[in-house]
């Protein structure tokens, strides 16, 4: 299977939430908004939260 940089980063971070291990945080730079939102929601859920705030302040 050949993955582009964003797909590889997404898969690495998702697997890291299921099987805790060290993951380089620079991987988030290539995720894009959609995949980053998925990862953030998963991390919030692992932390016991049902909602996250993502965006910019005005």
PDB file of N, CA, C, O and CB in Angstrom:
ATOM      1  N   UNK A   1       0.836  -1.163   0.000  1.00  0.00           N
ATOM      2  CA  UNK A   1       0.000   0.000   0.000  1.00  0.00           C
ATOM      3  C   UNK A   1       0.892   1.240   0.000  1.00  0.00           C
ATOM      4  O   UNK A   1       1.827   1.344   0.794  1.00  0.00           O
ATOM      5  CB  UNK A   1      -0.957  -0.010   1.209  1.00  0.00           C
ATOM      6  N   UNK A   2       0.599   2.158  -0.880  1.00  0.00           N
ATOM      7  CA  UNK A   2       1.354   3.405  -0.961  1.00  0.00           C
ATOM      8  C   UNK A   2       0.499   4.533  -0.396  1.00  0.00           C
ATOM      9  O   UNK A   2      -0.617   4.773  -0.858  1.00  0.00           O
ATOM     10  CB  UNK A   2       1.782   3.711  -2.429  1.00  0.00           C
ATOM     11  N   UNK A   3       1.031   5.219   0.605  1.00  0.00           N
ATOM     12  CA  UNK A   3       0.318   6.328   1.246  1.00  0.00           C
ATOM     13  C   UNK A   3       1.045   7.624   0.969  1.00  0.00           C
ATOM     14  O   UNK A   3       2.275   7.669   0.938  1.00  0.00           O
ATOM     15  CB  UNK A   3       0.182   6.102   2.767  1.00  0.00           C
ATOM     16  N   UNK A   4       0.257   8.699   0.764  1.00  0.00           N
ATOM     17  CA  UNK A   4       0.906  10.000   0.655  1.00  0.00           C
ATOM     18  C   UNK A   4       1.242  10.481   2.068  1.00  0.00           C
ATOM     19  O   UNK A   4       0.906   9.815   3.048  1.00  0.00           O
ATOM     20  CB  UNK A   4      -0.010  11.035  -0.097  1.00  0.00           C
ATOM     21  N   UNK A   5       1.899  11.626   2.172  1.00  0.00           N
ATOM     22  CA  UNK A   5       2.368  12.122   3.462  1.00  0.00           C
ATOM     23  C   UNK A   5       1.230  12.354   4.456  1.00  0.00           C
ATOM     24  O   UNK A   5       1.362  12.028   5.636  1.00  0.00           O
ATOM     25  CB  UNK A   5       3.137  13.406   3.264  1.00  0.00           C
ATOM     26  N   UNK A   6       0.116  12.915   3.986  1.00  0.00           N
ATOM     27  CA  UNK A   6      -1.028  13.170   4.859  1.00  0.00           C
ATOM     28  C   UNK A   6      -1.685  11.887   5.339  1.00  0.00           C
ATOM     29  O   UNK A   6      -2.055  11.773   6.507  1.00  0.00           O
ATOM     30  CB  UNK A   6      -2.047  14.022   4.142  1.00  0.00           C
ATOM     31  N   UNK A   7      -1.831  10.925   4.444  1.00  0.00           N
ATOM     32  CA  UNK A   7      -2.425   9.637   4.813  1.00  0.00           C
ATOM     33  C   UNK A   7      -1.552   8.899   5.825  1.00  0.00           C
ATOM     34  O   UNK A   7      -2.058   8.303   6.776  1.00  0.00           O
ATOM     35  CB  UNK A   7      -2.633   8.768   3.567  1.00  0.00           C
ATOM     36  N   UNK A   8      -0.237   8.943   5.611  1.00  0.00           N
ATOM     37  CA  UNK A   8       0.688   8.300   6.536  1.00  0.00           C
ATOM     38  C   UNK A   8       0.612   8.940   7.921  1.00  0.00           C
ATOM     39  O   UNK A   8       0.585   8.235   8.930  1.00  0.00           O
ATOM     40  CB  UNK A   8       2.119   8.376   5.995  1.00  0.00           C
ATOM     41  N   UNK A   9       0.578  10.273   7.971  1.00  0.00           N
ATOM     42  CA  UNK A   9       0.487  10.974   9.252  1.00  0.00           C
ATOM     43  C   UNK A   9      -0.811  10.641   9.965  1.00  0.00           C
ATOM     44  O   UNK A   9      -0.814  10.394  11.171  1.00  0.00           O
ATOM     45  CB  UNK A   9       0.596  12.485   9.046  1.00  0.00           C
ATOM     46  N   UNK A  10      -1.920  10.631   9.224  1.00  0.00           N
ATOM     47  CA  UNK A  10      -3.216  10.325   9.818  1.00  0.00           C
ATOM     48  C   UNK A  10      -3.231   8.913  10.387  1.00  0.00           C
ATOM     49  O   UNK A  10      -3.652   8.706  11.525  1.00  0.00           O
ATOM     50  CB  UNK A  10      -4.330  10.489   8.784  1.00  0.00           C
ATOM     51  N   UNK A  11      -2.780   7.955   9.612  1.00  0.00           N
ATOM     52  CA  UNK A  11      -2.764   6.567  10.064  1.00  0.00           C
ATOM     53  C   UNK A  11      -1.867   6.391  11.283  1.00  0.00           C
ATOM     54  O   UNK A  11      -2.229   5.684  12.223  1.00  0.00           O
ATOM     55  CB  UNK A  11      -2.300   5.648   8.939  1.00  0.00           C
ATOM     56  N   UNK A  12      -0.710   7.026  11.272  1.00  0.00           N
ATOM     57  CA  UNK A  12       0.212   6.936  12.407  1.00  0.00           C
ATOM     58  C   UNK A  12      -0.419   7.476  13.680  1.00  0.00           C
ATOM     59  O   UNK A  12      -0.329   6.844  14.733  1.00  0.00           O
ATOM     60  CB  UNK A  12       1.501   7.695  12.107  1.00  0.00           C
ATOM     61  N   UNK A  13      -1.060   8.647  13.592  1.00  0.00           N
ATOM     62  CA  UNK A  13      -1.664   9.253  14.785  1.00  0.00           C
ATOM     63  C   UNK A  13      -2.884   8.481  15.267  1.00  0.00           C
ATOM     64  O   UNK A  13      -3.101   8.366  16.473  1.00  0.00           O
ATOM     65  CB  UNK A  13      -2.054  10.692  14.500  1.00  0.00           C
ATOM     66  N   UNK A  14      -3.684   7.951  14.348  1.00  0.00           N
ATOM     67  CA  UNK A  14      -4.847   7.159  14.748  1.00  0.00           C
ATOM     68  C   UNK A  14      -4.399   5.878  15.442  1.00  0.00           C
ATOM     69  O   UNK A  14      -4.950   5.510  16.480  1.00  0.00           O
ATOM     70  CB  UNK A  14      -5.727   6.827  13.525  1.00  0.00           C
ATOM     71  N   UNK A  15      -3.417   5.207  14.885  1.00  0.00           N
ATOM     72  CA  UNK A  15      -2.917   3.989  15.519  1.00  0.00           C
ATOM     73  C   UNK A  15      -2.283   4.280  16.875  1.00  0.00           C
ATOM     74  O   UNK A  15      -2.354   3.451  17.782  1.00  0.00           O
ATOM     75  CB  UNK A  15      -1.907   3.301  14.610  1.00  0.00           C
ATOM     76  N   UNK A  16      -1.668   5.440  17.018  1.00  0.00           N
ATOM     77  CA  UNK A  16      -1.057   5.809  18.292  1.00  0.00           C
ATOM     78  C   UNK A  16      -2.104   6.002  19.383  1.00  0.00           C
ATOM     79  O   UNK A  16      -1.808   5.794  20.560  1.00  0.00           O
ATOM     80  CB  UNK A  16      -0.234   7.080  18.132  1.00  0.00           C
ATOM     81  N   UNK A  17      -3.319   6.394  19.017  1.00  0.00           N
ATOM     82  CA  UNK A  17      -4.374   6.526  20.031  1.00  0.00           C
ATOM     83  C   UNK A  17      -4.866   5.160  20.478  1.00  0.00           C
ATOM     84  O   UNK A  17      -5.273   4.992  21.628  1.00  0.00           O
ATOM     85  CB  UNK A  17      -5.548   7.356  19.488  1.00  0.00           C
ATOM     86  N   UNK A  18      -4.833   4.180  19.576  1.00  0.00           N
ATOM     87  CA  UNK A  18      -5.278   2.833  19.931  1.00  0.00           C
ATOM     88  C   UNK A  18      -4.187   2.039  20.635  1.00  0.00           C
ATOM     89  O   UNK A  18      -4.466   1.269  21.554  1.00  0.00           O
ATOM     90  CB  UNK A  18      -5.731   2.088  18.689  1.00  0.00           C
ATOM     91  N   UNK A  19      -2.964   2.224  20.211  1.00  0.00           N
ATOM     92  CA  UNK A  19      -1.829   1.508  20.767  1.00  0.00           C
ATOM     93  C   UNK A  19      -0.775   2.534  21.171  1.00  0.00           C
ATOM     94  O   UNK A  19       0.112   2.856  20.381  1.00  0.00           O
ATOM     95  CB  UNK A  19      -1.253   0.473  19.745  1.00  0.00           C
ATOM     96  N   UNK A  20      -0.867   3.050  22.402  1.00  0.00           N
ATOM     97  CA  UNK A  20       0.022   4.144  22.829  1.00  0.00           C
ATOM     98  C   UNK A  20       1.498   3.856  22.545  1.00  0.00           C
ATOM     99  O   UNK A  20       2.034   2.809  22.909  1.00  0.00           O
ATOM    100  CB  UNK A  20      -0.161   4.405  24.316  1.00  0.00           C
ATOM    101  N   UNK A  21       2.120   4.808  21.892  1.00  0.00           N
ATOM    102  CA  UNK A  21       3.541   4.748  21.586  1.00  0.00           C
ATOM    103  C   UNK A  21       4.016   6.156  21.285  1.00  0.00           C
ATOM    104  O   UNK A  21       3.211   7.082  21.182  1.00  0.00           O
ATOM    105  CB  UNK A  21       3.830   3.788  20.393  1.00  0.00           C
ATOM    106  N   UNK A  22       5.300   6.314  21.147  1.00  0.00           N
ATOM    107  CA  UNK A  22       5.847   7.625  20.817  1.00  0.00           C
ATOM    108  C   UNK A  22       5.567   7.947  19.359  1.00  0.00           C
ATOM    109  O   UNK A  22       5.813   7.133  18.469  1.00  0.00           O
ATOM    110  CB  UNK A  22       7.360   7.677  21.103  1.00  0.00           C
ATOM    111  N   UNK A  23       5.051   9.144  19.130  1.00  0.00           N
ATOM    112  CA  UNK A  23       4.751   9.598  17.777  1.00  0.00           C
ATOM    113  C   UNK A  23       5.294  11.006  17.619  1.00  0.00           C
ATOM    114  O   UNK A  23       5.041  11.863  18.466  1.00  0.00           O
ATOM    115  CB  UNK A  23       3.218   9.550  17.484  1.00  0.00           C
ATOM    116  N   UNK A  24       6.035  11.259  16.553  1.00  0.00           N
ATOM    117  CA  UNK A  24       6.537  12.624  16.347  1.00  0.00           C
ATOM    118  C   UNK A  24       5.389  13.589  16.078  1.00  0.00           C
ATOM    119  O   UNK A  24       4.570  13.355  15.189  1.00  0.00           O
ATOM    120  CB  UNK A  24       7.541  12.661  15.181  1.00  0.00           C
ATOM    121  N   UNK A  25       5.331  14.670  16.842  1.00  0.00           N
ATOM    122  CA  UNK A  25       4.227  15.613  16.709  1.00  0.00           C
ATOM    123  C   UNK A  25       4.256  16.404  15.416  1.00  0.00           C
ATOM    124  O   UNK A  25       3.241  16.996  15.048  1.00  0.00           O
ATOM    125  CB  UNK A  25       4.234  16.555  17.858  1.00  0.00           C
ATOM    126  N   UNK A  26       5.385  16.437  14.707  1.00  0.00           N
ATOM    127  CA  UNK A  26       5.430  17.140  13.428  1.00  0.00           C
ATOM    128  C   UNK A  26       4.497  16.503  12.410  1.00  0.00           C
ATOM    129  O   UNK A  26       4.190  17.114  11.387  1.00  0.00           O
ATOM    130  CB  UNK A  26       6.852  17.161  12.886  1.00  0.00           C
ATOM    131  N   UNK A  27       4.048  15.299  12.672  1.00  0.00           N
ATOM    132  CA  UNK A  27       3.130  14.623  11.749  1.00  0.00           C
ATOM    133  C   UNK A  27       1.839  15.425  11.576  1.00  0.00           C
ATOM    134  O   UNK A  27       1.219  15.348  10.515  1.00  0.00           O
ATOM    135  CB  UNK A  27       2.808  13.204  12.256  1.00  0.00           C
ATOM    136  N   UNK A  28       1.415  16.192  12.585  1.00  0.00           N
ATOM    137  CA  UNK A  28       0.161  16.937  12.474  1.00  0.00           C
ATOM    138  C   UNK A  28       0.234  18.045  11.430  1.00  0.00           C
ATOM    139  O   UNK A  28      -0.798  18.518  10.955  1.00  0.00           O
ATOM    140  CB  UNK A  28      -0.209  17.529  13.817  1.00  0.00           C
ATOM    141  N   UNK A  29       1.447  18.463  11.069  1.00  0.00           N
ATOM    142  CA  UNK A  29       1.593  19.542  10.086  1.00  0.00           C
ATOM    143  C   UNK A  29       1.005  19.194   8.723  1.00  0.00           C
ATOM    144  O   UNK A  29       0.613  20.090   7.976  1.00  0.00           O
ATOM    145  CB  UNK A  29       3.050  19.891   9.924  1.00  0.00           C
ATOM    146  N   UNK A  30       0.938  17.923   8.393  1.00  0.00           N
ATOM    147  CA  UNK A  30       0.495  17.515   7.057  1.00  0.00           C
ATOM    148  C   UNK A  30      -0.907  16.909   7.058  1.00  0.00           C
ATOM    149  O   UNK A  30      -1.356  16.403   6.030  1.00  0.00           O
ATOM    150  CB  UNK A  30       1.473  16.520   6.474  1.00  0.00           C
ATOM    151  N   UNK A  31      -1.601  16.951   8.188  1.00  0.00           N
ATOM    152  CA  UNK A  31      -2.911  16.305   8.272  1.00  0.00           C
ATOM    153  C   UNK A  31      -4.002  17.012   7.474  1.00  0.00           C
ATOM    154  O   UNK A  31      -4.800  16.355   6.807  1.00  0.00           O
ATOM    155  CB  UNK A  31      -3.330  16.218   9.701  1.00  0.00           C
ATOM    156  N   UNK A  32      -4.045  18.315   7.534  1.00  0.00           N
ATOM    157  CA  UNK A  32      -5.155  19.047   6.940  1.00  0.00           C
ATOM    158  C   UNK A  32      -6.277  19.179   7.961  1.00  0.00           C
ATOM    159  O   UNK A  32      -6.292  18.474   8.970  1.00  0.00           O
ATOM    160  CB  UNK A  32      -5.660  18.344   5.657  1.00  0.00           C
ATOM    161  N   UNK A  33      -7.209  20.076   7.698  1.00  0.00           N
ATOM    162  CA  UNK A  33      -8.277  20.386   8.664  1.00  0.00           C
ATOM    163  C   UNK A  33      -9.163  19.190   8.992  1.00  0.00           C
ATOM    164  O   UNK A  33      -9.468  18.952  10.160  1.00  0.00           O
ATOM    165  CB  UNK A  33      -9.138  21.502   8.131  1.00  0.00           C
ATOM    166  N   UNK A  34      -9.575  18.442   7.988  1.00  0.00           N
ATOM    167  CA  UNK A  34     -10.507  17.331   8.209  1.00  0.00           C
ATOM    168  C   UNK A  34      -9.885  16.247   9.086  1.00  0.00           C
ATOM    169  O   UNK A  34     -10.482  15.819  10.074  1.00  0.00           O
ATOM    170  CB  UNK A  34     -10.945  16.729   6.868  1.00  0.00           C
ATOM    171  N   UNK A  35      -8.690  15.809   8.722  1.00  0.00           N
ATOM    172  CA  UNK A  35      -8.039  14.739   9.478  1.00  0.00           C
ATOM    173  C   UNK A  35      -7.620  15.206  10.865  1.00  0.00           C
ATOM    174  O   UNK A  35      -7.707  14.442  11.827  1.00  0.00           O
ATOM    175  CB  UNK A  35      -6.824  14.220   8.718  1.00  0.00           C
ATOM    176  N   UNK A  36      -7.166  16.455  10.980  1.00  0.00           N
ATOM    177  CA  UNK A  36      -6.786  16.976  12.285  1.00  0.00           C
ATOM    178  C   UNK A  36      -7.990  17.017  13.222  1.00  0.00           C
ATOM    179  O   UNK A  36      -7.866  16.702  14.405  1.00  0.00           O
ATOM    180  CB  UNK A  36      -6.173  18.374  12.144  1.00  0.00           C
ATOM    181  N   UNK A  37      -9.154  17.402  12.700  1.00  0.00           N
ATOM    182  CA  UNK A  37     -10.379  17.397  13.513  1.00  0.00           C
ATOM    183  C   UNK A  37     -10.717  16.014  14.031  1.00  0.00           C
ATOM    184  O   UNK A  37     -11.129  15.859  15.181  1.00  0.00           O
ATOM    185  CB  UNK A  37     -11.545  17.933  12.708  1.00  0.00           C
ATOM    186  N   UNK A  38     -10.545  15.010  13.187  1.00  0.00           N
ATOM    187  CA  UNK A  38     -10.813  13.625  13.598  1.00  0.00           C
ATOM    188  C   UNK A  38      -9.876  13.214  14.733  1.00  0.00           C
ATOM    189  O   UNK A  38     -10.309  12.639  15.731  1.00  0.00           O
ATOM    190  CB  UNK A  38     -10.655  12.658  12.396  1.00  0.00           C
ATOM    191  N   UNK A  39      -8.599  13.512  14.568  1.00  0.00           N
ATOM    192  CA  UNK A  39      -7.616  13.155  15.594  1.00  0.00           C
ATOM    193  C   UNK A  39      -7.901  13.906  16.891  1.00  0.00           C
ATOM    194  O   UNK A  39      -7.829  13.316  17.969  1.00  0.00           O
ATOM    195  CB  UNK A  39      -6.184  13.461  15.105  1.00  0.00           C
ATOM    196  N   UNK A  40      -8.224  15.197  16.806  1.00  0.00           N
ATOM    197  CA  UNK A  40      -8.521  15.971  18.018  1.00  0.00           C
ATOM    198  C   UNK A  40      -9.760  15.453  18.739  1.00  0.00           C
ATOM    199  O   UNK A  40      -9.783  15.386  19.968  1.00  0.00           O
ATOM    200  CB  UNK A  40      -8.711  17.441  17.669  1.00  0.00           C
ATOM    201  N   UNK A  41     -10.790  15.087  17.979  1.00  0.00           N
ATOM    202  CA  UNK A  41     -11.991  14.527  18.614  1.00  0.00           C
ATOM    203  C   UNK A  41     -11.680  13.202  19.299  1.00  0.00           C
ATOM    204  O   UNK A  41     -12.199  12.930  20.381  1.00  0.00           O
ATOM    205  CB  UNK A  41     -13.108  14.332  17.576  1.00  0.00           C
ATOM    206  N   UNK A  42     -10.838  12.374  18.681  1.00  0.00           N
ATOM    207  CA  UNK A  42     -10.454  11.097  19.293  1.00  0.00           C
ATOM    208  C   UNK A  42      -9.684  11.323  20.587  1.00  0.00           C
ATOM    209  O   UNK A  42      -9.930  10.640  21.581  1.00  0.00           O
ATOM    210  CB  UNK A  42      -9.608  10.265  18.317  1.00  0.00           C
ATOM    211  N   UNK A  43      -8.753  12.279  20.583  1.00  0.00           N
ATOM    212  CA  UNK A  43      -7.985  12.569  21.790  1.00  0.00           C
ATOM    213  C   UNK A  43      -8.876  13.134  22.897  1.00  0.00           C
ATOM    214  O   UNK A  43      -8.713  12.787  24.067  1.00  0.00           O
ATOM    215  CB  UNK A  43      -6.856  13.550  21.474  1.00  0.00           C
ATOM    216  N   UNK A  44      -9.816  14.004  22.526  1.00  0.00           N
ATOM    217  CA  UNK A  44     -10.748  14.549  23.520  1.00  0.00           C
ATOM    218  C   UNK A  44     -11.595  13.439  24.120  1.00  0.00           C
ATOM    219  O   UNK A  44     -11.850  13.426  25.324  1.00  0.00           O
ATOM    220  CB  UNK A  44     -11.653  15.622  22.888  1.00  0.00           C
ATOM    221  N   UNK A  45     -12.024  12.520  23.290  1.00  0.00           N
ATOM    222  CA  UNK A  45     -12.827  11.392  23.769  1.00  0.00           C
ATOM    223  C   UNK A  45     -12.020  10.521  24.733  1.00  0.00           C
ATOM    224  O   UNK A  45     -12.537  10.086  25.762  1.00  0.00           O
ATOM    225  CB  UNK A  45     -13.328  10.546  22.581  1.00  0.00           C
ATOM    226  N   UNK A  46     -10.755  10.268  24.398  1.00  0.00           N
ATOM    227  CA  UNK A  46      -9.894   9.501  25.301  1.00  0.00           C
ATOM    228  C   UNK A  46      -9.722  10.210  26.632  1.00  0.00           C
ATOM    229  O   UNK A  46      -9.557   9.563  27.667  1.00  0.00           O
ATOM    230  CB  UNK A  46      -8.529   9.260  24.662  1.00  0.00           C
ATOM    231  N   UNK A  47      -9.759  11.540  26.613  1.00  0.00           N
ATOM    232  CA  UNK A  47      -9.619  12.330  27.835  1.00  0.00           C
ATOM    233  C   UNK A  47     -10.918  12.491  28.605  1.00  0.00           C
ATOM    234  O   UNK A  47     -10.936  13.123  29.661  1.00  0.00           O
ATOM    235  CB  UNK A  47      -9.078  13.680  27.502  1.00  0.00           C
ATOM    236  N   UNK A  48     -12.011  11.924  28.087  1.00  0.00           N
ATOM    237  CA  UNK A  48     -13.289  11.986  28.794  1.00  0.00           C
ATOM    238  C   UNK A  48     -14.163  13.158  28.438  1.00  0.00           C
ATOM    239  O   UNK A  48     -15.164  13.399  29.112  1.00  0.00           O
ATOM    240  CB  UNK A  48     -13.047  12.013  30.229  1.00  0.00           C
ATOM    241  N   UNK A  49     -13.820  13.903  27.394  1.00  0.00           N
ATOM    242  CA  UNK A  49     -14.597  15.053  26.984  1.00  0.00           C
ATOM    243  C   UNK A  49     -15.505  14.684  25.805  1.00  0.00           C
ATOM    244  O   UNK A  49     -15.145  13.848  24.976  1.00  0.00           O
ATOM    245  CB  UNK A  49     -13.669  16.223  26.613  1.00  0.00           C
ATOM    246  N   UNK A  50     -16.665  15.305  25.739  1.00  0.00           N
ATOM    247  CA  UNK A  50     -17.585  15.023  24.642  1.00  0.00           C
ATOM    248  C   UNK A  50     -17.545  16.095  23.569  1.00  0.00           C
ATOM    249  O   UNK A  50     -18.159  15.929  22.515  1.00  0.00           O
ATOM    250  CB  UNK A  50     -18.990  14.885  25.167  1.00  0.00           C
ATOM    251  N   UNK A  51     -16.835  17.193  23.811  1.00  0.00           N
ATOM    252  CA  UNK A  51     -16.795  18.277  22.845  1.00  0.00           C
ATOM    253  C   UNK A  51     -15.433  18.942  22.817  1.00  0.00           C
ATOM    254  O   UNK A  51     -14.738  18.992  23.832  1.00  0.00           O
ATOM    255  CB  UNK A  51     -17.865  19.300  23.156  1.00  0.00           C
ATOM    256  N   UNK A  52     -15.053  19.448  21.664  1.00  0.00           N
ATOM    257  CA  UNK A  52     -13.816  20.214  21.550  1.00  0.00           C
ATOM    258  C   UNK A  52     -14.127  21.521  20.847  1.00  0.00           C
ATOM    259  O   UNK A  52     -15.097  21.615  20.094  1.00  0.00           O
ATOM    260  CB  UNK A  52     -12.718  19.414  20.784  1.00  0.00           C
ATOM    261  N   UNK A  53     -13.319  22.510  21.088  1.00  0.00           N
ATOM    262  CA  UNK A  53     -13.460  23.785  20.399  1.00  0.00           C
ATOM    263  C   UNK A  53     -12.276  23.939  19.457  1.00  0.00           C
ATOM    264  O   UNK A  53     -11.127  24.007  19.893  1.00  0.00           O
ATOM    265  CB  UNK A  53     -13.541  24.977  21.410  1.00  0.00           C
ATOM    266  N   UNK A  54     -12.562  23.994  18.180  1.00  0.00           N
ATOM    267  CA  UNK A  54     -11.516  24.149  17.181  1.00  0.00           C
ATOM    268  C   UNK A  54     -11.864  25.356  16.342  1.00  0.00           C
ATOM    269  O   UNK A  54     -12.986  25.479  15.849  1.00  0.00           O
ATOM    270  CB  UNK A  54     -11.359  22.870  16.300  1.00  0.00           C
ATOM    271  N   UNK A  55     -10.911  26.238  16.181  1.00  0.00           N
ATOM    272  CA  UNK A  55     -11.172  27.422  15.370  1.00  0.00           C
ATOM    273  C   UNK A  55     -10.264  28.560  15.788  1.00  0.00           C
ATOM    274  O   UNK A  55      -9.260  28.370  16.475  1.00  0.00           O
ATOM    275  CB  UNK A  55     -12.638  27.845  15.484  1.00  0.00           C
ATOM    276  N   UNK A  56     -10.642  29.731  15.357  1.00  0.00           N
ATOM    277  CA  UNK A  56      -9.860  30.895  15.695  1.00  0.00           C
ATOM    278  C   UNK A  56     -10.693  31.866  16.508  1.00  0.00           C
ATOM    279  O   UNK A  56     -11.918  31.904  16.388  1.00  0.00           O
ATOM    280  CB  UNK A  56      -9.325  31.566  14.440  1.00  0.00           C
ATOM    281  N   UNK A  57     -10.028  32.637  17.323  1.00  0.00           N
ATOM    282  CA  UNK A  57     -10.724  33.660  18.083  1.00  0.00           C
ATOM    283  C   UNK A  57     -10.843  34.901  17.255  1.00  0.00           C
ATOM    284  O   UNK A  57      -9.963  35.219  16.454  1.00  0.00           O
ATOM    285  CB  UNK A  57     -10.011  33.959  19.396  1.00  0.00           C
ATOM    286  N   UNK A  58     -11.938  35.609  17.448  1.00  0.00           N
ATOM    287  CA  UNK A  58     -12.107  36.860  16.685  1.00  0.00           C
ATOM    288  C   UNK A  58     -11.944  38.059  17.582  1.00  0.00           C
ATOM    289  O   UNK A  58     -12.051  39.195  17.119  1.00  0.00           O
ATOM    290  CB  UNK A  58     -13.477  36.906  16.004  1.00  0.00           C
TER     291      UNK A  58
END
